[in-house]
Amino acid sequence: MTTFNLPDLGEGLPEAEIVAWHVKEGDEVQVDQPMLSVETAKAVVDVPSPYSGRIVKFHAQAGDTVETGKPLVDFELTGAQSTAAPAHTSARQQASSSGQGMVVGHMASTDEELVDRAVVGGSRRSTRERVRAAPAVRMLAKRLGVQLASCRATGRHGLVTVDDVLSSSNALNARPRTPSPPVAGLTDADKLRGARKAMSSSMSLSRDEIAMCTIFDDADIEGWKERSDITVRLIRAIVAGAKSEPGLNALFDPSGPSRKLMEQVNLAIAVDTPEGLIVPVLRDVGNQSAAQLREVLNSLKERTRARTVSPEEMRDYTFTLSNFGTMAGRYATPLVVPPTVAILGSGRLQRDVVAGANAPEIHTRIPLSLTFDHRCITGGEACRFLGAVIADLSLPI
C-alpha cells in the first residue's frame, strides 16, 4: 500500500480544505484522473491521481482541512507499476489551459519524497528547506529582506506569522505584539477558511504596514447618456488618473524605501461572494476597448463566483477598484494591500442638490473614496489623481 500526501499547491500554502472527492474508496483510478477538489487561500483547484491503482482509504473527508505534506489517500498499486504523471507537466501550464490550477504528484519511496516531487510551477524543493508561511507573509519577508528560515515561528503548527517577520526586520525595527487571548467557546465551525482566511491575512498585513489616508469627493454624471456602463467608465477613469499621477499605479518597497511606477494598469476588482471577498485581476486595462473590458469582466466575475478562477488571475495587480455602491453605502475607507499603494472605492449613485447657473438643480453623482499609502504618496498627488478621475467621469459620453 502506498500513501499519497497532500502536495504543496503553490506559493508555500500551508494547508487546503477538501471541497469534494470525485472518487470513492474501492474505486480503480488511472494516473491523472481527477481525484478531488480542494480550496486554498487562493482558489479551488483539482488534484489528479498520481498513480494507477485502487483507492484503499481516505485520510480526510469533504470539509476537512489537510496540512501540506500530511496523508491524503492510500493506494493499492496495480501490479508492479510505478508510473506517475508525466514529469514535464506543471501545475501552472495546466492552469493556463484549463482555467483551473492542477497539481501532479510523482511516485516516491517515502511520503516526504512524494511531496517534494509534486510539480508546482516546475519547482522542486526539499521539505527540510521549506518554511511554512502564508503567501502574504512570504511577500512581506521578501520586501523586507528577511529570511523566513531565520524567523521564530510562533504560529500554529510552526507557521511563520506577520509578527514573526516584523520582529526579525531591522528595517522596520518592529517589536512583536502580544497575541490576543483565545476566545472561549469557538468551535471548528467558527474558523475562517479559504477566501475569508486569506482576507484576514491580507487585512492584518495592511493594518500593520501601511500609513492609510482617505480622501472623498463626488463625480457629477448628469450628462451621461442612458445605459452607460458604470464599471467600465470607472475603469477608464482610473486609467486617466494613472496618466495624470503615475505614482498611484505603483508598487512600494519599504525596505529601500523605493517605489516602482508601473507602465500597465493591472486592475484588481473586488468581487463579493458567499465564501468571502475574492479579488481577480483585469490585465492592461488601458489598452482595451469598453466592449473588451465588459466581456473580460463578465467572464472573470462569473468564474470568480463559481470558484474556477485560477491563482494566476489573482496575482500581480497594480491598483484596486472596490465598487461597493452596487449594494449600498456612499463613502468608505477601503484598505490598501501591499505592495500596491492605492485603492478607489465607488459608492452608490446619489441624486444630490447642486448649484445650477441660476437655481438649484438635482444631479446624479458618484461618491468616490480614494485610500492611498501616505508613506510614498503625497496628499497633492492623491488629490490630482482623484481630480483626473472625476474629470473623466464627468465627460458626457
Beta strands, then each sheet from edge to edge (+ up, - down):
strand 1: 2-5
strand 2: 15-21
strand 3: 28-29
strand 4: 34-39
strand 5: 44-48
strand 6: 53-58
strand 7: 65-67
strand 8: 71-77
strand 9: 212-220
strand 10: 250-253
strand 11: 258-261
strand 12: 267-269
strand 13: 271-273
strand 14: 276-278
strand 15: 281-282
strand 16: 319-322
strand 17: 342-346
strand 18: 350-355
strand 19: 360-373
sheet 1: 1+ 8- 6+ 3-
sheet 2: 5+ 4- 2+ 7-
sheet 3: 9+ 19- 17+ 16+ 12+ 15-
sheet 4: 9+ 19- 18+
sheet 5: 10+ 11-
sheet 6: 13+ 14-
end
